[in-house]
Amino acid sequence: MAVRITEVEQQLRNPRHDEIVSGLGWLMKTGMAYPTTIPAGEETAAYVSVLSSVPSCGLRKALSRFRNGQYENINLAFIPLPAELAAMSRAEAKTERDDLMRLRETKQTLDDRRAEQTTVSEEGRARVRKMLEVFRSEHRARKEAERGPVVEDVPTPEQIERWKKIMSMPDAPRELTAEEHAHRRTIAAKIEKAETQEQADAA
């Protein structure tokens, strides 16, 4: 949107001195002449002083349409007077002016909507945080209720004795897998925990 606005603004910029002089010379190459009411030698200055404030896109369109005879009831032997050519240029730039106005209004509307969406009061943010905390708390409670009470797996003395015998046996002639190593560590930890608890109970 901003790029398009810049493009239209560039089209509506005022023409440079050389652009005005070049445009007038372009008309004179077809045989047109300056109006006789302008003093000789002052023609360029007269046109530049008036046309320097018109949209450049409008000036180009007006010069092109005039050269092609697209204006009615205009003497094509003479270049229109500076004021007349200025009025023609402004009229030809109406489409670009309307586009620029529409683009600016659209951009302002979008900016206002974004501002409304991002402007949230501190009270609103606090309310959202509170709702999130309540949701998380309820979610945790629901998950814990679904899991039920955690019952610790306490091995019996018979299991401990059997695990000790298994652990004392020599390993297989092949290399143990990572899963087998993990299982051995788990069994060893359970044996150690059981013996520690047994010693504590005896004391």
C-alpha positions in Angstrom: 0.0 0.0 0.0 2.8 2.5 1.0 4.7 1.6 -2.2 1.6 2.3 -4.4 1.0 5.6 -2.6 4.6 6.7 -3.3 4.3 5.8 -6.9 1.1 7.9 -7.4 2.7 10.8 -5.4 5.6 10.6 -7.8 3.3 10.9 -10.8 1.6 13.9 -9.2 4.9 15.8 -8.5 5.4 19.2 -10.0 7.3 19.2 -13.4 10.9 20.3 -13.6 12.0 23.3 -15.6 13.5 21.1 -18.3 10.4 19.0 -18.6 8.2 22.0 -19.2 10.6 23.5 -21.8 11.0 20.1 -23.5 7.2 19.6 -23.6 6.7 23.0 -25.2 9.4 22.3 -27.8 7.7 19.0 -28.6 4.6 20.9 -29.6 6.5 23.5 -31.6 8.1 20.8 -33.7 4.7 20.1 -35.2 4.3 23.7 -36.4 2.5 25.2 -33.4 3.6 28.6 -32.2 3.4 30.6 -28.9 0.3 32.8 -28.6 1.0 36.3 -30.0 -0.3 37.9 -26.8 2.9 36.8 -24.9 5.8 39.2 -25.5 8.6 37.8 -27.7 11.4 36.3 -25.6 9.2 35.9 -22.5 7.3 32.9 -23.6 9.4 30.2 -21.7 9.4 32.2 -18.5 5.7 32.8 -18.7 4.9 29.1 -19.2 7.4 27.9 -16.6 6.1 30.2 -13.9 2.5 28.9 -14.3 3.1 25.2 -15.2 5.7 24.6 -12.4 2.8 24.1 -9.9 0.7 21.6 -11.9 1.0 17.7 -11.7 3.6 16.4 -14.1 1.4 13.5 -15.2 -1.4 15.9 -16.0 1.0 18.1 -18.1 2.2 15.1 -20.1 -1.3 14.0 -20.8 -2.5 17.5 -21.8 0.5 18.0 -24.1 -0.1 14.6 -25.8 -3.8 15.1 -26.2 -3.4 18.6 -27.6 -0.7 17.5 -30.1 -3.0 14.7 -31.2 -6.0 17.0 -31.7 -8.1 15.4 -29.0 -9.4 18.7 -27.6 -12.4 20.3 -29.3 -12.9 24.0 -30.1 -9.2 24.8 -29.6 -7.0 26.5 -32.2 -4.3 23.9 -32.9 -2.1 26.5 -34.6 -1.1 28.0 -31.3 0.0 26.5 -27.9 -2.7 27.2 -25.3 -2.0 30.2 -23.0 -0.1 29.2 -19.8 -3.3 29.5 -17.6 -5.3 27.4 -20.1 -2.6 24.7 -20.4 -2.4 24.6 -16.6 -6.1 24.1 -16.2 -6.0 21.3 -18.8 -3.1 19.7 -16.9 -4.9 19.7 -13.6 -8.0 18.2 -15.2 -6.0 15.4 -16.8 -4.5 14.5 -13.4 -7.9 13.9 -11.8 -7.6 10.1 -12.0 -4.2 10.1 -10.2 -5.5 12.6 -7.5 -8.6 10.4 -6.9 -6.4 7.3 -6.7 -4.1 9.0 -4.2 -7.0 10.0 -2.0 -8.5 6.5 -2.1 -5.2 4.9 -1.3 -4.5 7.2 1.6 -8.0 6.7 3.0 -7.6 2.9 2.7 -4.2 3.0 4.4 -5.6 5.2 7.2 -8.5 2.7 7.7 -6.1 -0.3 7.9 -3.8 1.6 10.3 -6.8 2.4 12.5 -7.9 -1.2 12.6 -4.4 -2.4 13.4 -4.2 0.1 16.2 -7.5 -1.0 17.6 -6.4 -4.7 17.5 -3.1 -4.0 19.2 -4.4 -1.6 21.9 -5.4 -3.7 24.8 -5.9 -2.3 28.3 -3.8 -3.5 31.2 -7.0 -4.7 32.8 -7.8 -6.8 29.7 -4.3 -8.3 29.8 -4.6 -9.1 33.5 -8.0 -10.8 32.9 -6.5 -12.9 30.1 -3.6 -13.9 32.3 -6.0 -14.9 35.1 -8.1 -17.0 32.7 -5.0 -18.7 31.5 -3.8 -19.5 35.0 -7.3 -21.0 35.9 -7.2 -23.0 32.7 -3.8 -24.4 33.4 -4.7 -25.2 37.0 -7.9 -27.0 36.0 -6.0 -28.9 33.3 -3.3 -30.1 35.7 -6.0 -31.2 38.2 -7.9 -33.1 35.5 -4.7 -34.9 34.3 -3.8 -35.9 37.9 -7.4 -37.2 38.4 -7.1 -39.2 35.2 -3.8 -40.8 36.2 -5.0 -41.7 39.7 -2.8 -42.1 42.8 0.8 -43.1 42.1 1.6 -46.5 43.8 5.2 -47.1 44.3 6.4 -50.5 43.0 8.0 -52.1 46.1 9.8 -55.4 45.3 9.3 -58.3 47.6 12.3 -60.0 49.3 11.9 -63.0 46.9 12.2 -60.6 44.0 15.3 -59.0 45.4 17.0 -62.4 46.0 16.1 -63.5 42.4 17.5 -60.2 41.0 20.7 -60.6 42.9 21.3 -64.1 41.4 20.6 -62.7 37.9 22.9 -59.8 38.4 25.7 -62.1 39.7 25.5 -64.3 36.5 28.2 -63.6 33.8 27.0 -61.5 30.9 26.3 -63.1 27.5 29.2 -63.5 25.2 27.8 -60.7 23.0 27.7 -57.0 23.7 24.7 -55.8 25.6 22.2 -53.5 24.0 21.4 -50.0 25.3 18.1 -51.3 26.5 19.7 -54.2 28.4 22.1 -51.9 30.1 19.3 -49.6 31.1 17.3 -52.5 32.5 20.4 -53.7 34.6 20.8 -50.2 36.0 17.1 -50.1 37.0 17.3 -53.5 38.7 20.5 -52.4 40.5 18.8 -49.2 41.7 15.8 -51.1 43.0 18.1 -53.6 44.9 20.1 -50.8 46.5 16.9 -49.0 47.5 15.4 -52.1 49.1 18.6 -52.9 51.0 18.8 -49.3 52.3 15.2 -49.5 53.4 15.9 -52.8 55.1 18.8 -51.4 57.0 16.8 -48.4 58.1 14.0 -50.6 59.4 16.5 -52.8 61.3 18.0 -49.7 63.0 
